[in-house]
Every structure is written in structure tokens, then in C-alpha cells.
Amino acid sequence: MSEEWWKEAVIYQFPNIIIPQIYPSSFKDTKNTGWGDLKGIISKVDYLKELGVDIADMGYDIADYKLIDPRYGTNEDIDVLIAELKKRDMKLMMDLVVNHTSDQHDWFKSSISSPKSPKRDWYIWKPPKGHDASGNPLPPNNWCQILGDANSAWTYDQTSNEYYLSLFTPDQPDLNWENPEVRVAVHDVMRFWLDKGACGYRMDVINLISKDQGFPDADETIVNATSGDAAGNTGGSAKYQPGWKWYVNGPRLHEYLRELKKEVLEPYKAVTVGEMPGVSDIDEIIKTVGQKDGELNMIFIFDVVDLDNVPGQGRMALRDWEVRELVEPIVKWQTLMIERKGWNSVFIENHDNPRSVSRFCDDSDEWREKGAKLLALMQTTLSGTIFVYQGEEIGMRNMPKDWDVAEYKDIESINYWKKSLELHGYDKDALQKARKVLDTKARDHARTPMQWDASPNAGFCSENVKPWMRVMDDFKTVNTDVQTRFSSEDDLSVLQFWKRRLADRKDHADAFVHGEYQTIDNADHGSVFAYLRTGKESGQWLIVLNFSGKTVAWSMPEEVKVKNWMAGTYLKGKPDKPTKGVVALRPWEGLLGMCSD
């Protein structure tokens, strides 16, 4: 196996190569607790293998870095999972969450116990910057929580009269990476899981580990509104503001990553993908993933999944977008990574984002399958290592808009709705806009239980067990069993389509994974995304994607010579379409064509 085998892998995310991402809480419950567990993942290893997965990605307990969260199982269960994956020539990637720990971690319990604790400066502690008119202490600066921008990023400890930094939530205190003892301890944790047989790490928000040590105030960008614009503004800037400028890709980030690479990653030949929100500067990214001196193998670039964000307003804000805004970042990173000798990760869905078919296509019963296949065709023909999130391969969609807001369980959603009610409790229009943000962007959408079959609770857990999140109403028709057994002379289920496309990706990796990339100018067809992929052995391929619910007459450039259409999102076999001139593209239709030599 070559040292760069991971480039062609498929990674399946629970929360390959094809890498699937697994979200354990929602994958499969075998203990009748209503929560997914490790034995549930073990029971579905053959399913992952049949899908075409090479690496499974999942995490551990941030209350103890060397233990699996007891809710999910034991370290012995991880040993079994690694062994079962190995039998099938698959691997396990672990999540590395080292920007912060749980407040239940022994390190933090020691740190908060006393200002004289030897682990006090393992976290970031600061005194109040003053007091308000009532004598209440004020946080060290105006940074807001990432998962609740109405709240301070600092949590007050009354016993010591100091604040600790907690960028995400108060129960997730940030580690102080300025302290070399912290870095040594992190290296030790990483070696522990690699020694157990993990192949590498998905590094959670790894680019936030270095903070500007001046901890200056953030610029005022958020107003007291929840709709993403001035609607409902109750006056002035919000009390707390996003501090991204002062901790995204901070001053010592690359120093810390180079140290990780030298001390751990290179000796173990570990596979790494960095979750790096808030950065899109090519020079910064090539420092991280450049083939020659890069610190990590690849990173998650969020330009696509952030396309409907409102600049300066945080993630829970919403704006309309056009197809070109989806296409532009894909074209940018496909082109630049080849030119600058970096490496892409390919993904449009994960546990922190809504379902892709709902976000980028039409998830109605009429068009859900076509949209899901369109997205599968696009991703499996783009250069980089592909990450498939659980349920994406069957076209799972967002929670229904008529569900009660109480069904939203995620802390970000809860904080957002609480803020909305406080600001707009008597304004129905403003609350409707806030609810639209939840319905469109909440992380909860990706966390509903995996739909395995048409039995009660979708086969996620037993009938007499209440799942931790409500099962989607469509589970009887949208599940892996129905889609595996689907039989038609002229069509494929979404799952069957994914399997074919992943197999084709591996068969023609020289073109789809490593090949040359060229965008076809579609100035006259704003909803069409078309491009060429060219490999030394597989030749040239044309991919045409109609990102609209309308039929489009697409004019093929004369210089593109299609020999045969090999696959499409509407048919099981080869599409019967013209190979030159005008090609009629039906709503959400995608085509894959082999070009002449």
C-alpha cells in the first residue's frame, strides 16, 4: 500500500479513500438506551464495506481522552471495531478534540480547584476587566460563544473571582496551548490511540488552538436581530461579538502543527484531516496541506457549507444564494489545490451542518432522490479524499418544518431560539424568520437517527425504547433496507447510485481523484455546473449538473467531444442523450460522459 493510499480512500463520517463520518449517538443502538453505541457500529461494518468505505471516522470522550464515553461502550469495544475493520481491509480514524476539554476532565477539575493548582495554567484564566454599575464582574473581553452568540465566551468562577475561556459552551473550557505541558499531554493522547490501531485523526477545530495573547475586543458586527439582516433590530450592537479574528489561525498555529507532525504524525505515518472553520486564504491553507512542507494531509474547507452565512453575523443567520456561489468555491479549490500541490477533502455534509439534499437541492418527495444523486455524482468526480456522512448515502433530509421547536436538542439551536424569543417574543414575523433559520441550518438535522429499515424507530433502536432524538417521519420509505432491495429495470435507489459512483471513482481514480480539472464556461446557463476530469489511463470525462428544478437546454461546447454518456441520475443504464449540440437537462439531472481520445 502506497504512503498516499488515503488520497483514494472513502471516509464514512459517524458524528473513504472513502471516509464515512459516523455520529455514534444516532447510528445504531444495541443496548436499548435510545443512544447509538459502538456495538451498533460493529454490527454495520459489512454495510460500510459494501458501500465502498475505506475508513470509518468517530470520536471518544473529552472528559477522559483515553476512554470511550461509557454511553457508547468501552475501550475493548474499540479494539473489536478496529479488528473487524482490519479483517475487511478498512481502518478507523479518531476525532481529536484538543482545543477544549469537558469541564468534567480531571485536568479541568484540578485547574478550577485553586489558583495555585499545578494545572491552573493548563486552561486560559483571566480576571474580570471591571464591574458594572451593580457591582457584577465583567468578562475579560466581548467575545461571544460560538454556539450561542448572546452569551459571553468567558465563564465566571465565583470562588476564584476569575473567568475561564470557553469558546463553545461553559462546559467546554479551552486548553492553553501556550503551556508546553499541555502540548506534551496532547501528544501522549494521540500516541495512545495510534498505538491501539487508529490510522489517524480528524482534528476538531484545530485552527482555534492559538489565541492572540492580548485577547482584544472583537469588532462589533452583530446587531440585536436574529433574522440575518436588520429586520427586528431592537437597537445597537449586541453585547457580545464574534472574536474569530483573534483566534482563527492564531499566531502560533503553524508552530504547534509542525510540532505535532514531528513528534507524532510523521513517526506513525498518521492520516490527518483538520477541521478549520473561518479560513479560506490559499497561502494559509497551503502552509497546512502543501505536499512539500504541509503539516496535515488535508483540511475541511467550509466555503461551500458556509455559502448562506451572513458575514459577521455568525452561523445562525441566513441569506439567499445563487448556484454560482455554490460553484465558485468548488472551482477555486479544485484548481488551486492542483496548481499549488495541496490536497482537498470533498464533503458537503457533516454532523455540524444540515442535510445537503435539503440545503442545495429540493428535498420534496418528487425531487429528493434526483437531488441526492446529483450531489453524489458531483462529489464522486471531484479531486480529493471524499467524506460521506451517515445517511447522506440514502438521501436523508432535514427535519419537517411542522415539528415542534422542542424537537431541536442541540445547544446551538436551544441558545438561538432562546435569544430569538427574548428579542422578538411579540413579533410574529421576526420569529418566523428565526424559525426559518432553524429549519434550514440547525445541526439537529444531521443528527436524527439513522434509518435502517421500516420497523418501529427505523431499526435504530427497539420499538419499546425512546430514541434520544425523534426519528424522521419518512423512515418507512427512506431507509437502507428498502434502498438495498430496490429493483427496477431502469432506475437505481440513492444508495445503489452511491455504490456505483464510489466504485467508478476507484476504478478511474487517475481521472476523478488525481486528474486534471477544467471548468466549462456556463455563462448562458446559470444553473448548470459542468467540468472535465482527465486521467492518464482513464482519459477524459465530462460531468454536467443541473442545479435547478427546471428543464434546461444546455449547449455543449464544440471542443468537448463526448463519445458516450456512461451514467445519469435518471436512469440505471446509459442515458440516451445527444453527444453534441444542445442537451436537454431535466430538473436536478446529472450526466457523466466519456470523451473521445
N, C-alpha and C positions, 0 to 999 in steps of 0.2 A: 504494500500500500504506500503510495507516494506521501511525502510530508504535507502536501497540499490537498489531500483527499477531501477535506472538509469543504472545499470550494464547490464540489459537485453534490454535496450532501443535501438531503431534505430534512429539515428540523421541525419537529412537531411540538408546538407550544401548549403545555397544560396550564396554566396560571393561577429540510434534511439534506453534496448533500442537499437531503430534505430534512429540515428540522421542524418537528411538530412542537408547538408550545402547549403545555398542559397546565391547566388551572386546577390543582388537585381537589379543591373544595367542591368542584362542580363536575368532576369527571365520572366517577363511579363509586358508589357506596356499597361496601360488603359487610359492614359491621352494624347496620341498622341504626345509625346515628343521625342520618339525614345529611351527613357530610361525606364528601368523597374521601378516599383513602388510598394508601399505597397498594394494598392488595387489589383494589379495583383497577389500578393502572396495570399491575402484573397480569390480571385476568384479560386484559385487552392488548397485550403485546403482539399477538398474532394479527389482530386487526391493524395495528400500526405497520407491521411488516408488509401486509397485503396492500396497504395504501401506497407504500413506497418510501417509508420513512427510514432514515439512517440514524438519527439522533433524537432522543426524547429530552425535553428541557423542563426541569421542575426545581423547586426550592426546598429549604429547610426552615428551622425555627430561629428567628432573630432574637429570641430570648435565651438561646444557647446555641452558639454557632456550630457546635459539634454534635447536635442532636436533631433528629427529625421531630417536628411538632407532634406530641403524643396524639393529638386529634387525628393525625393522618397515619400513624403507625410507629415503627421503631427503626433503629439503625439496621437491625437484622433484616427488616423488610427491604431496605435499600440494597443490602447485599444480594438478596434474592432477585430484585429487579435488575441489578447490574448483570448478574449471572444469566438471567433469562434473555436479556437483550444481547449479551455476548453470544449465546447459542445461535442467535439469528443474525449475527454479524452487524449488530446495532450497538449504539453507545448511549451513555447518559451524560447530559450536560446539566450542571447545577447552577442555580441562581446564586449570585454573590451580592449580598446586600450589606455594604460596609460604609455607606455614607452615614448610616444611623443604625442603632440597635433598638430593641424593645426596651421600655423602661423597667421590664422585669429581668433584664440581663444582669448577671452578678456584677459585671463591670459597672453598670449604672447604679445599682443598689449601693455599691461601695462609694461611688462618686458623690451621690446625693447625701450620704450618711454624715459627711462632715467636710468642711472646707480644708481640713488637714488630711483627708483621705489620700493615700498614695495614688488613687485613681481619679482624684478630683479633676486633674487637667487631661484626663482621657476624653473629656467632653468639653464643650465650649460654655463657660460660665462668665457672666458679666454682671456688675452691679446695676441698679436702676440708674437711668440718666437724670432722674429727678423725681418730683412728685407733683400730682395735680393739685387743684385748689382744695380738694377734700383730704389731701394727705396720702392718696393712694400712689404706690410706686408706678413709674412709667418704664416701659421696655427700653432696652439699650438703643434701639433704632425703630424705624417704622416698617420694617419688613413684614409682609403678611404670610400666613400659612399658605403653602401650595395647594392643600386640599380644603381650604376654607378661607378665602381671602378677606372675610370680615373679621378674622382673628389674627392676633399677633403671632409671629413666628417664634416668639420667646415665651417660655413658660416660667412663671414665678414660683420660687421655693421660699415659702414664708420663714421656714426655720433658719435658713442662712441669709435671708434678705438678698438673694441673688437670682438671676434668671439663667436658664439654660436654653441654648438654641435648639429648636425643634421645627425644622422647616416644613415637615409634612403634617404631623399631628403631635400633641403633647406627649403621647405615649411612644414616640419615636425620636428620642434625643439624638442629635448629630454628634458623631465622633469628631475628635480633634486630631486631624491628620498632621498638624504641626508637631505633635508629640511623637518622636521616633518609636517609643514603646508601643504605641497604637499600631504603627505600621508593621512592626515585628510580629505583633499578635495576629494581625490580619494575614500576614504571610503564613503563619503557623496554621491558621484555619484553612487556608487554601491547600496547603500540602496535605492536610488531613483527608479531605475529600478526594483529592487526586490519588492519594495512596490507597483509598478504598476502591478505586477503579473508575471514577468520573473522568471524562475525556477533556473537560474544560469548564468554562463559566460564561453565563450570561450575566454581565455586570450591571446591576441595577443602578440607575442614575449615577454612574461612576464619574461623570464630569462635574459633579457638585462637591467633590471631596475637598477641594481647595477653595477657601474663602479669603476675600480681601481682609486682612487683619485690622484694617481701620474700621471695619463694619459701619460704613457711612450710610446715611439715609438713602432710600430709593427715590427715584423720580416719581412725581405724582402723575399717574396715568389712569387710575381707576376713579370713576365718579360714582356717586351713590345711585347706581342703576343696575338692574340685573338683566336687561334685555340686550346688551351688547351695543347699545347706542345711547343717545341722550333721552330716550323715552323713559319717563318715570323718574327722572333725576330729581332728587329731593334737595339738592343743593350742595355744591362744592365737592372737593376731592374726598375720597374715602379715607378713613383714619389710618388704614394700613395699606401698603403698596408692594407690588412685586419687586423683589430685590435681585432678580436674575442677573443684572449687570455686575453684581458684586460676588456672585458665587458660581456662575456657569463658566466652565473652563477657566477657573481661577488661576492666579499667578504661579502656583507650584504644581498644577495638574500634571503636566508632562514629566516633570521630575519624579512625581510619585508613580506614574505609569511606567516609566523607564526602570524604576527600582523594582516594581512588580515583575516586569519582564525578566530582568536579570536574576532576581532571587527565586522566582517560582515558575514563571511561564515558559521560559526557554529550557530550563533543565527537564521539565516534564513534557515538553512539546504540546502544551495545552492549547485547545481551541478556544478562542475568546470572541465574544461579541459584546460591545459596550453599548448600554442604553445611554444616549447622550442628548437629552432634550435641550432645545434652546440654542443649538449651534448649527449653522449652515455655511459658514465660511470655509471655502475649499482649502485654504492653506492650513487652517487649524485642523481640519479633518484629515488631510494627508499626513500631518505630523503624527496622527494617531494610527492610520491604517495604510500608510505608504509601504509598498513592497520592500523597499530597501531598509528603512530605519523605523518603520511604524511600530508602535507599542502594542497594538492589538491587531487581530486578524481582520475585524470588521466592526462596524458600529450600526446601530439603528439611527437612521436619519429621519426626522419627523416631519419633513416639509409636506409630504402628501397627507398624512393624517392630521396635520395642523392647518390644512388649507382653509377651513371655515372659521378659524380663530379670528378674533378682533385684536389687532396689535395693541399691546399694553393693557388689555382687559382680562388676561388670564384665560384658562382653557374653557371655562364655563361661560362663554359668550359665543354668539352665533351670527354669521353673515351669509348671504347668498354667494354662490361661486359659479364659475363657468368651466366648461370642460377644459379649456386651455390652461386653467390654473391647476388642474389635475395633471395634465400632460407635461407642462413646463418643468417641474422639478424631476420628473422621471427622465425626461430627455437630458436635463442638466447633469444628473448623477450617472446615467448610463454613459454619457460622452466623457465627462471629466475623469471618472474613475479609470477608464481605458487610457485616456491621454496622460494622466498623472500617475498611472500604475498603482492605483489603490484597489480596494475591493468593496463591493456593495453587499448589503443584506437586502433581500427582497421580501417585503411584507406590506400589508395594508390593514392588518387586524391583529390585535393582541388583547390581553386582559385589562388594559387601561384605555381601550377605545371601543366605540360601538361596533356593531356588525357592519361589515363592509358592503354587503348587498343592500342594506338599508341606507347607507350613507352615500354611496356612489352610483347606485342604480335605482331600480324600482322594485321594492320588496312585496308588491301586491301578489296575490295568488296567480294572477295572469302572467306576471313577468319575473317573479323571483328566481325561477330556475334558469331562465335565459341570462339574467344579470349575473348570477353566481358563476355560470360557465364562462361568461365574458371575462370576469375578473380572474378566473383560473387560467384561461388562455393567455391573458396578458402576463400574469406573474410567472408562468412556467416558460415563457420565452424571453425573459429579461435576464441580463447578466448579473451574477451574484449568487450568494447562498440563500436558498429560499426557506422561509419560515412559514409554516401553516399552523394557524391557531385552531384549537379544538372546536369542532362544529362548523368551521369555515368550509370544510370539505363536503358538508351536506347542505350548505346554504342556509344556516340558521340566521334568523333575523332579529331585529330589535323587539323589545317588549311592546305589546299592544298599547296604543295611546289611551285606551279606555280603562286600563288598570288604575287602581287607586295609587296615589303617590306613596302610600305606606309600603308598597312593594319594592320601593327603592331602598336598598340596605347599605349601600356604600357610604362611607363617611363624607366623601366629597359631595355626593348628592344630598345627603342629610343637611350638611352645612349650607349648601347652596339654597335649598328650599327654605331653611330657617331664615337665612338672610333675606330671601325674597319676600317672605311673609312679614318680616319686620319692616322692610322698606315700603311694601306695596299691599299691605293687608286689605285695603279697601279699594284697590284699583284693579278691577277685573281684567282690563286689557293688559296691564303690566304683568299680572300673574299668568295670563295666558301665554304671553311671550316667554316668561320664565319657565313655564311648563313645557313649552316647545323646545327650549334648550335641553331640559332633562330628557324629553322623548327622543331627541336627536343625538345627544353627545354623552350621556351618562355612562360611566364604566360598568354599571349594572347590566347593561345589555349583553355584554360578553361573558357574564358570569352566571346566567341561568343554567340549570343542569343540562348536561349533555344528553341528547335524545337518541337512545339506543334502539328502542322498539315501541310498539303500540300498547304495551302493557301499562298498568297504572304507574304514574310517576316516570313514564318514558323509559323504564328499565334502569333508571339511575339509582333508585332505592326501592325497597319493598313497598307494597301497597299500603301497609299499616304504619308507615313511617312518614313523618312530615319533612320534606326536604328543606334545607336551610334557606333556599330561595325557591320561589314558585316556578313550577315547570311551565314552559310555554304552552299555549292553548293548541298549537298546531302539531303537537308531538305525534299524533296518530298517523299523520301523513308525511311529516318531515322527520325521518329517523334513519339510522344506519341500516337497520334490518330491511325496511321497505326498499331503500335505495340499492342495497346489495342484491336483493332478489328481483329487482326490476327487470322485466324482459319485454323488449319491443324490437320489431324488425327495423325500425327507422329512427330510434332515439336512444339516448343514454340518460340515466339519472345523473344528478350533480356529482355524486360520489364516484360513479363509474367514469364520468368525464375526467374528474381529477386524477384517477388512477391512470388513465390513458395518457393524459398530458404529462404527468410526472415520469411515466415510463419513456415517453418520447423525449423528454428533456434529457434523461440519462443516455438514451441511445444516440442523441445528437448533441452531446454536451459541448463538442468543439464549436458548435454554432450558437446554441442557446445560452450556455454558461460562459464560454470563453471567447466567443466570436466577435467579429466586428459589428458595430451598431451604426445604423443610419436612419434618421427620421425622414419620412416623406412629407414634403410640404403639403399641408391640407388647408391652405388659406381660404379656399372656397367651400370647405366642409368643416365647419367649426366643431361639430360633434364627433368627427372621425379622427381616431388616432391610428396612424399607420407607420410601420417601420420595417426595416430589413435587418436580418441577422445572417452573418456569413461565417462559415467554418471551413477549415482546410480540407476536411474529409466529407462533411455533410453538405457542402455547397451553400447556396443562398436560399433564404426563406423570407416570405412576405407575411406579415401579420397585419390584419385590418380589423379595427374595433369600432363599432358604432355605439358611442356612449349617449344614446338618446332613445326615447320611446317612439320615434318616428322613422318611417322608411326614408332612406337617403340614397340618392343616385350619386355614387362615388365614381369619379373619373380616374382611372388608373394611369399613371404617367407612362408615356411611350417607352421610356428607357427601362421600365420594370417588365421583365419577361417571365410571366407565370407559366410554368409547364403544366402543372396540375394543382387543383385545390385538394389538399390532403385531409383537412378536418374543418369542422364548423360547429357552432354552438346550437344549431337547429337540427342536425342530422347525425345519425350513428355512423354513416359511411361518408364517402367523399361528396362534398357539395357540388351540385350541378350549376355552376356559375360561369359566366364569360371569363376568359383568361386575358382579355384585353378590352379596352374601351370603357364603357360605363357598366358598373357593377351595382345592382340594387341590393342595398343592405337593409334588412328588416330590423325592427326595434331590438336593440340590445344584441345585435348579431355580431359575431366574431368569426373571422376566416383565417386559416393557416394554409399558405400556398408554397409549393416547391417551385423555385425558379429555374429557368433553363441555364445551362452552363455558359 
